[in-house]
Amino acid sequence: MHRAVMPQIGTAQAWRDAARQFLAAGIRPEDILWGDANTAPDLFGTDAPLRPNGQVSVPRSFVSMASSVVWHGDPERFARLYTFLWRLKDAPHLMTDRGDRDLSRLRQMEKNVHRCQHKMKAFVRFREIGEADAPRRSFAAWFEPTYHTVEPTADFFVRRFSDMDWRILTPDVSAVFENGKLSFHEGQEKPHLPEDASEQLWITYFQNIFNPARLMVKAMQSEMPKKYWKNMPEAAFIPRMIADAPARARAMAQAAPSLPPARMAQVQAQLAAHHSAWDGPSDALPAAIAACTRCPLHCTATQAVVGEGPMDADLMIVGEQPGDQEDLSGRPFVGPAGQLFDQIAVQAGLDRSRAYVTNAVKHFKFTPRGKKRIHQRPNTSEIDHCRWWLDAEVAQVKPKLILGMGATAAEGLTGRRDAILARRGKVEEAPDGTPVLLTLHPSYLLRLPDRAAKADATAQFRADLETAVRMLA
């Protein structure tokens, strides 16, 4: 039975050297007694020299993990590492096997050590111990880590406080940095450290950055466990700060300014721009729409196409946007889609002259292609901007029923443009509660290449117009 006693200082390198020799000599895990300075001697242990059988290759990921795990407090950590290493030499893929229980346990130990190192970096509190006229300032701190993390964490303090002398004293191992040289020594009992004038400044700062309105005690204790409080000067004030938090939060709320910040005026103006608030007389609405510059579509269109029909109509018909002919003439539904609508409306018994006809978007959106202007579907932003005018038209006409034709009209009236084929023939509601009967757009019928599909869609469209007639009868 081989014995391997790891020193308190330099543990990581000592374990690597011992494990490499055991592995090279083919020593099985069950034939090794691992221990540290606190392990009692074993009668069957031996320090006999080993005979290596060859070179040892270990994955870098394991070396990195082992370099942390050796600082854990588990007395079985050395044996666990070597047992896994023994398995790893024949199955290197184990380092990526998340289901392996041994690896899972080692990863958890690694995580615990990293967390302990993080707490050490955050909660070590130095006090000045040097003479005022010394060439280098000198500080000392007392800390009680959960694991053996002084040695692997000391480099952090060297980098951060390289221009001064310091020492971190713990019950386990102490780190001393003097004249630019780092050394480690055995642990000691808690010493008496002098008062530090800068502590009061730190405590004042700590109390002032505390926000009572955001107090979450459990979350705070998770990040700052109580076991560290006794060595942190500011921690003595935490119970009182917690107790006073409700009263301080109420005082903060009462002292808050009653006026909104200046930027809110801009936010409110932008919000109002997306809600229809036009309330002018009905005879002024066409002129207001014609002068619209709310979105970029007005830059390329010939003109805005306003709705037409009786302002007291029971039925409002809403299409998508003007087409090429509507843009040139200034009237809605006069192009091929409008002519098809008129034909089917006559078959369904719908009198267009008694309905108010308009579009969800008032300007023609297109892409030039040679001498032609190819229709482009309006996007959500353009529909939202034009909803200002659509809402104004609905508010003035006050129809009993709105017939929404196509996805753009559906989005302008209900806020949704999806699944128009599944929604057609059904009655939904506009934001003000007006019933909205959704149907297909006549241009959709014109685009269908299949004769049977076109006939079927036309029949559905006609049926929806007949439904509108019956609802108003």
HELIX and SHEET records of a PDB file:
HELIX    1   1 THR A   11  ALA A   24  1                                  14    
HELIX    2   2 PRO A   29  ASP A   31  5                                   3    
HELIX    3   3 ARG A   60  VAL A   69  1                                  10    
HELIX    4   4 ARG A   77  LEU A   88  1                                  12    
HELIX    5   5 PRO A   92  THR A   96  5                                   5    
HELIX    6   6 ARG A  101  PHE A  123  1                                  23    
HELIX    7   7 VAL A  150  ARG A  160  1                                  11    
HELIX    8   8 ALA A  197  ILE A  209  1                                  13    
HELIX    9   9 PRO A  212  ARG A  214  5                                   3    
HELIX   10  10 VAL A  217  GLU A  223  1                                   7    
HELIX   11  11 LYS A  226  ASN A  231  5                                   6    
HELIX   12  12 PRO A  233  PHE A  237  5                                   5    
HELIX   13  13 ILE A  238  ALA A  255  1                                  18    
HELIX   14  14 ARG A  263  ALA A  273  1                                  11    
HELIX   15  15 SER A  282  ALA A  284  5                                   3    
HELIX   16  16 LEU A  285  ALA A  290  1                                   6    
HELIX   17  17 PRO A  296  CYS A  299  5                                   4    
HELIX   18  18 ASP A  324  SER A  329  1                                   6    
HELIX   19  19 PRO A  336  ALA A  348  1                                  13    
HELIX   20  20 ARG A  352  ARG A  354  5                                   3    
HELIX   21  21 THR A  380  VAL A  397  1                                  18    
HELIX   22  22 ALA A  407  THR A  414  1                                   8    
HELIX   23  23 ILE A  420  ARG A  423  1                                   4    
HELIX   24  24 PRO A  442  ARG A  447  1                                   6    
HELIX   25  25 ARG A  451  LEU A  472  1                                  22    
SHEET    1   A 2 HIS A   2  VAL A   5  0                                        
SHEET    2   A 2 ILE A  32  GLY A  35  1                                        
SHEET    1   B 5 ARG A 127  GLU A 128  0                                        
SHEET    2   B 5 SER A 138  TRP A 142 -1                                        
SHEET    3   B 5 ASP A 165  LEU A 169  1                                        
SHEET    4   B 5 VAL A 173  GLU A 178 -1                                        
SHEET    5   B 5 LYS A 181  GLU A 186 -1                                        
SHEET    1   C 5 TYR A 356  ASN A 359  0                                        
SHEET    2   C 5 LEU A 315  GLY A 319  1                                        
SHEET    3   C 5 LEU A 401  MET A 405  1                                        
SHEET    4   C 5 PRO A 435  THR A 439  1                                        
SHEET    5   C 5 VAL A 427  GLU A 429 -1                                        
SHEET    1   D 2 PHE A 366  ARG A 369  0                                        
SHEET    2   D 2 LYS A 372  HIS A 375 -1                                        
END                                                                             
